[in-house]
Amino acid sequence: MLKEFKNFVLRGNVLDLAVAVIIGAAFGKIITSLVGDIITPIIGLVMGGVNFSEQAIIVGAAVIKWGAFVQTIIDFLLIASVIFIIVKAANRLKKPVPVAEPTIKDCPHCFSIISIKATRCPNCTSELD
């Protein structure tokens, strides 16, 4: 049973997933800090010092914090924008995957699949160009 557990844990997919979750959590903290500590205060200054998170409506004994909801939406949009920009920049840095040369083609007469090097179709015996 210990050997099966070791094989399970050391499979590539499990380790890759664990690394992805840990890196994703750390990356999420960085993005949240960037948005919350840098971008949001700048937007607040531009908008005249408005802090949406403190806005609320009191209805009887209930306090409806509509500003906190608006602030959460703004934070989400900013975080999504920053992640989009980072992913787009990372994709530009990737090398394009080389396209493999085709090894098969269709016979123009019987439409069967044949080798690209064939000069005669093995199925219908037609000569190929």
URUR-V295770 format. One record per pair of residues at least 24 apart in sequence whose C-alpha atoms are under 6 Angstrom apart, sorted by the first residue. I is the first residue (numbers start at 0). J is the second residue. D is the distance in Angstrom with one decimal. If there is no record, write none. Layout:
i=I j=J d=D
i=I j=J d=D
This chain:
none
